[in-house]
Amino acid sequence: MAEIRPQPFRTFRVIHTLTQLITETARRVQFSPDGLLLAIASDTIPRTYNISPPSNKPTLHRAFRNGHAGHVTGLAFSSDSRFLVTSSSDTTVCLWEVSSGSLIRTLAGHNAPVSCVKINRVSDTIVSGSHDETIRIWDADSGACKKVIPAYSGPITDVDFSPDGSMIVACSIGGLCRIWDTASGNRIITIKEVDIPPVGSVMFSSDGRFVVVGNMDNTVVAGTEEGVKEPQATFSACFGAAFIMLHPTKYAAMLASKMQKHGATGWLVNTWWSGGSYGSGSRIKLAYTRKIIDAIHSGSLLKANYRKTEVFGLDIPTEIEGVPSEILEPMTTWPDKKAYKDTLLKLGGLFKNNFEVFVNHKIGKDGTVLTDEILAAGPAF
């Protein structure tokens, strides 16, 4: 698995704090697909709240009573926002009508607390995961259990359907994540890594191409299939290729223009891994990262001495107050110097190959200048 280093996408401000609406720990929250309701699982009674328009204070919409005898552990809306499904520590799953708050049916079959539940976006199918180490697939119309999958050797912590409903991903306290075929119940892939930490949450990306896993060791990782021994390089233009509307080189031109106009300086700070590739090395100490950021904010790094790296041509400061000089130069932290150089060349090649798809899009006053500058700033070897 490859750890995700998230980039800021948007800054949010608090609109409402719902402390007065919740009497116990909020175990799950879910917006309805139509954006009108917020569902909260906090005690034995799931509740929905009116949240439209957002400027108004949320008000209670429905309290779904007479369903669960134990704490509600999971909930999910149907794609049309008409139904709500909930799971509970009482070993049951309940299907509710949202408009009236009435119980449609109770799905019983698990013999231990049910920890999670989801509704298929494209069919009347429900999936639940339990501490009894099984996944159950239910028919929402009849309430019949269609399949029981003895998935793991530990409690299931989360489940999710792929956007097209054809696959189910589930994770466990034991650290395993597996993807299953919804129709047959057959296992497709086991996502794993060495020394797997407990996994608390999992979900498919909106296009179904990726699985994101939340570990119980303060990390979020992107899943790979069984047999992959190290992280696989993935490029995403502007850290958000799926969302950008213009060609990536257009954003490069905008960034260059803004930096020139305001005299801004760009800093590339590695606050993550040092001393080796996957399976070796260690995280950079947070104290050192803070010292680096402090030096940027104070302006002292603008006065530092620098040396240029091979291949990528990055300028690295030779000294920062409070930071060991040896960690500033990547190669000195690698015990195997040859492995470092091989990895450096491999990474440089990946960057060059990735940019090949952009070179035919010419930008700049004469249609080539800025594109050529971008190419010139890339790896050289």
C-alpha positions in Angstrom: 0.0 0.0 0.0 1.2 3.5 -0.6 0.6 6.2 2.0 -1.3 9.3 0.8 0.1 12.7 1.5 -3.0 14.9 1.1 -2.8 18.4 -0.3 -5.2 21.1 0.9 -8.1 21.2 -1.5 -10.4 23.7 0.2 -10.6 25.4 3.6 -13.9 25.0 5.4 -15.5 27.1 8.0 -17.8 25.9 10.8 -21.5 26.6 10.1 -23.1 24.8 12.9 -22.0 22.7 15.9 -24.5 20.0 16.8 -23.6 19.3 20.4 -27.1 19.9 21.7 -28.5 17.4 19.2 -26.3 14.5 20.2 -26.5 12.8 23.6 -23.7 10.3 23.1 -20.7 9.6 20.9 -21.5 10.2 17.2 -20.4 6.9 15.7 -21.4 7.6 12.1 -22.7 10.6 10.1 -24.1 10.6 6.6 -25.5 13.3 4.3 -28.5 12.2 2.2 -27.7 12.2 -1.6 -30.2 15.0 -2.2 -28.4 17.2 0.3 -31.4 17.9 2.4 -30.7 15.7 5.5 -28.0 14.7 7.8 -28.2 11.3 9.6 -26.5 10.7 12.8 -25.9 7.4 14.7 -25.2 8.2 18.3 -27.3 6.0 20.6 -30.0 3.3 20.0 -32.1 5.7 17.9 -30.8 6.9 14.5 -32.0 10.5 13.7 -32.1 12.7 10.7 -31.9 16.5 10.7 -33.0 19.1 8.2 -29.9 20.9 7.0 -31.3 22.9 4.0 -30.7 25.7 3.6 -27.3 25.4 5.4 -27.7 28.9 6.9 -30.6 27.7 9.0 -29.9 25.9 12.3 -30.4 22.1 11.8 -33.7 20.8 13.2 -34.8 17.3 13.9 -36.5 15.6 10.9 -37.2 12.1 12.2 -36.2 9.8 15.1 -36.3 6.2 14.0 -37.7 4.4 17.0 -38.6 0.8 17.8 -35.9 -0.7 15.7 -32.7 -1.3 17.6 -32.2 -2.4 21.1 -28.4 -1.7 21.0 -26.3 1.2 19.9 -26.5 2.2 16.2 -23.1 1.5 14.7 -23.6 2.4 11.0 -26.0 4.0 8.6 -26.4 4.7 4.9 -29.0 6.3 2.6 -30.3 4.8 -0.6 -29.3 6.6 -3.8 -32.7 8.4 -4.0 -32.6 9.4 -0.3 -36.0 7.6 0.3 -34.6 4.9 2.5 -32.1 4.6 5.4 -30.4 1.4 6.5 -28.8 1.1 9.9 -26.7 -1.5 11.8 -26.5 -2.1 15.5 -24.6 -3.8 18.3 -27.8 -5.8 18.8 -26.8 -8.0 15.8 -29.5 -6.6 13.5 -29.8 -4.4 10.4 -32.9 -2.2 10.0 -34.4 -0.7 6.8 -36.4 2.5 7.3 -38.6 4.8 5.2 -37.0 8.3 5.6 -40.1 10.4 5.0 -42.2 8.8 7.7 -39.5 7.3 10.0 -41.3 4.0 9.9 -39.5 0.6 10.1 -39.9 -1.4 6.9 -38.1 -4.6 8.1 -35.4 -5.9 10.3 -32.7 -8.1 8.8 -31.5 -10.7 11.3 -28.8 -13.3 10.8 -25.6 -12.1 12.3 -24.7 -13.7 15.6 -22.5 -10.8 16.9 -22.7 -7.0 16.8 -23.1 -5.5 13.3 -20.5 -2.8 12.8 -21.2 -1.4 9.4 -23.7 -1.3 6.6 -24.1 0.1 3.0 -26.8 0.2 0.3 -26.0 -0.7 -3.3 -26.3 2.5 -5.4 -27.8 0.7 -8.4 -29.8 -2.2 -7.0 -31.9 -3.2 -4.0 -29.0 -4.8 -2.2 -27.6 -4.2 1.3 -24.2 -5.4 2.6 -23.4 -5.6 6.3 -20.2 -6.5 8.2 -20.1 -8.0 11.7 -18.0 -9.0 14.6 -19.0 -12.5 13.8 -16.3 -12.2 11.0 -18.8 -12.5 8.2 -20.2 -10.2 5.5 -23.9 -10.7 4.6 -25.5 -9.6 1.4 -29.3 -8.9 1.7 -32.2 -8.4 -0.6 -33.8 -5.1 0.5 -37.2 -5.9 -1.0 -37.7 -9.2 0.7 -35.2 -9.0 3.6 -33.7 -12.4 2.6 -30.0 -13.0 3.1 -28.7 -13.7 -0.3 -25.1 -14.6 0.6 -22.9 -15.1 3.7 -19.2 -14.5 3.1 -16.9 -15.9 5.9 -14.5 -13.1 5.1 -11.9 -12.8 7.8 -10.5 -14.0 11.1 -11.4 -10.9 13.0 -14.3 -8.4 13.4 -15.3 -6.5 10.2 -14.9 -2.8 10.7 -16.2 -1.3 7.4 -17.7 -2.1 4.0 -18.5 -0.3 0.8 -20.0 -0.9 -2.6 -18.2 0.2 -5.8 -20.0 3.0 -7.6 -21.5 0.5 -10.1 -22.4 -1.9 -7.4 -20.5 -4.8 -8.9 -17.9 -5.1 -6.1 -17.8 -4.9 -2.3 -14.7 -3.9 -0.3 -14.4 -4.8 3.4 -11.8 -4.4 6.1 -11.1 -5.9 9.5 -9.6 -5.2 12.8 -6.9 -7.8 11.7 -5.7 -5.4 9.0 -6.9 -7.2 5.9 -8.9 -5.5 3.1 -10.6 -7.7 0.5 -12.6 -7.0 -2.6 -15.5 -9.3 -3.5 -17.7 -9.8 -6.5 -21.2 -8.8 -5.4 -23.1 -11.2 -7.7 -21.1 -14.3 -7.0 -19.6 -13.6 -3.6 -16.2 -14.6 -4.9 -13.1 -12.9 -3.7 -11.4 -10.8 -6.4 -8.4 -9.2 -4.6 -6.8 -9.2 -1.2 -5.2 -5.9 -0.4 -2.3 -6.4 2.0 1.1 -5.2 3.2 3.7 -6.3 5.7 2.9 -5.7 9.4 -0.6 -4.6 8.7 -2.1 -2.3 11.3 -5.8 -2.6 12.2 -8.1 -1.0 9.6 -11.0 1.1 10.7 -12.5 2.4 7.5 -12.5 1.8 3.7 -14.2 3.2 0.7 -14.1 3.1 -3.1 -13.1 6.3 -5.0 -16.0 7.9 -7.0 -14.8 6.3 -10.2 -14.3 2.9 -8.6 -10.6 2.7 -9.6 -9.1 3.1 -6.2 -9.7 2.0 -2.6 -8.8 4.3 0.3 -8.1 2.6 3.6 -8.0 4.3 7.0 -5.7 2.5 9.4 -5.8 2.7 13.2 -2.2 4.0 13.3 -2.9 7.6 12.1 -2.3 6.8 8.4 -4.4 6.7 5.2 -3.3 4.4 2.5 -4.2 3.6 -1.1 -4.7 -0.1 -1.7 -2.9 -2.4 -4.1 -3.6 -5.9 -4.9 -2.0 -9.0 -3.3 1.4 -9.7 -4.7 2.5 -6.1 -5.1 5.5 -5.7 -2.8 6.0 -1.9 -2.9 4.1 1.3 -3.6 3.3 2.0 -7.2 4.0 5.5 -8.6 0.8 7.4 -9.5 0.8 10.9 -11.0 -2.1 13.3 -10.6 -1.7 16.7 -12.3 -2.0 19.6 -9.9 -2.8 17.0 -7.2 -6.3 16.7 -8.6 -6.5 15.6 -12.2 -10.0 14.3 -11.7 -11.3 17.8 -10.8 -9.3 20.3 -12.9 -11.2 21.8 -15.9 -8.3 23.2 -18.0 -5.1 21.6 -19.4 -2.5 21.2 -16.6 0.0 23.4 -18.4 -2.5 26.2 -18.3 -2.4 26.0 -14.5 1.4 25.9 -14.6 1.3 29.2 -16.6 -1.1 30.7 -14.1 1.1 29.7 -11.2 4.3 31.0 -12.8 2.5 34.3 -13.5 1.3 34.7 -9.9 4.7 33.8 -8.5 6.5 36.3 -10.7 4.0 39.1 -10.0 4.2 38.7 -6.2 7.8 37.6 -5.9 6.8 34.3 -4.3 9.3 31.5 -3.5 8.3 27.9 -3.8 9.5 25.3 -1.3 9.4 21.5 -1.6 9.5 20.1 1.9 9.8 16.3 2.5 8.1 15.8 5.8 7.7 12.1 5.4 10.3 9.4 4.6 14.1 9.4 4.6 16.9 6.9 4.6 15.7 4.3 2.1 12.9 3.1 -0.1 9.8 1.1 0.9 10.7 -1.3 3.6 13.7 0.6 5.0 14.4 4.0 6.4 12.2 5.9 8.8 10.0 8.9 9.1 11.6 12.3 9.5 11.1 13.5 13.0 8.3 16.1 13.5 10.7 18.3 15.4 13.0 18.6 12.3 10.0 19.3 10.1 8.9 22.2 12.4 12.4 23.7 12.3 12.4 23.6 8.5 9.0 25.3 8.3 10.1 27.9 10.9 13.1 28.7 8.8 10.9 29.3 5.8 8.5 31.5 7.7 11.3 33.6 9.3 13.0 34.1 5.9 16.3 32.7 7.1 16.3 30.0 4.4 16.4 32.7 1.7 19.9 33.6 3.1 21.2 30.0 3.3 23.8 28.4 1.1 22.6 25.8 -1.4 23.8 23.0 -3.5 22.1 21.5 -6.5 21.0 17.9 -6.7 21.6 15.5 -9.5 18.8 14.6 -12.0 16.0 16.9 -10.6 18.2 19.9 -10.1 16.7 20.9 -6.8 18.5 23.5 -4.6 19.1 22.0 -1.1 20.2 24.2 1.8 23.5 23.0 3.3 22.5 24.0 6.9 19.3 24.8 8.8 19.4 25.7 12.5 18.2 22.8 14.7 18.2 20.2 11.8 21.1 17.6 11.4 22.9 18.5 8.1 23.0 14.9 7.1 19.2 14.6 6.6 19.2 17.6 4.3 21.1 15.6 1.6 19.0 12.5 0.7 21.8 10.3 -0.4 23.7 10.6 2.9 20.8 9.0 4.7 20.7 5.9 2.5 23.1 3.1 3.6 23.1 1.7 0.1 24.3 4.5 -2.2 23.9 2.4 -5.4 20.3 1.7 -4.5 19.8 5.5 -4.0 21.2 6.3 -7.4 19.2 3.6 -9.1 16.0 4.8 -7.4 16.8 8.4 -8.3 17.2 7.5 -12.0 14.0 5.4 -11.9 12.0 8.2 -10.4 13.4 10.7 -12.9 12.4 8.4 -15.7 8.9 8.1 -14.4 8.5 11.9 -14.3 9.8 12.3 -17.8 7.5 9.6 -19.1 4.5 11.1 -17.3 5.1 14.5 -18.9 5.2 13.1 -22.4 1.4 13.3 -22.6 1.6 17.1 -22.1 4.3 18.2 -24.5 2.0 18.6 -27.5 -0.1 21.2 -25.7 1.8 24.4 -26.5 1.4 27.5 -24.3 3.2 30.8 -24.1 3.3 33.9 -26.3 4.7 32.0 -29.3 3.0 28.7 -28.4 6.2 27.0 -27.2 8.2 29.1 -24.8 6.5 28.2 -21.5 6.1 24.5 -22.5 9.9 24.4 -23.2 10.6 26.1 -19.9 8.5 23.4 -18.1 10.4 20.7 -19.9 13.7 22.3 -19.1 12.8 22.3 -15.4 12.2 18.6 -15.3 14.7 15.7 -14.7 18.0 15.8 -16.6 20.1 12.7 -17.0 
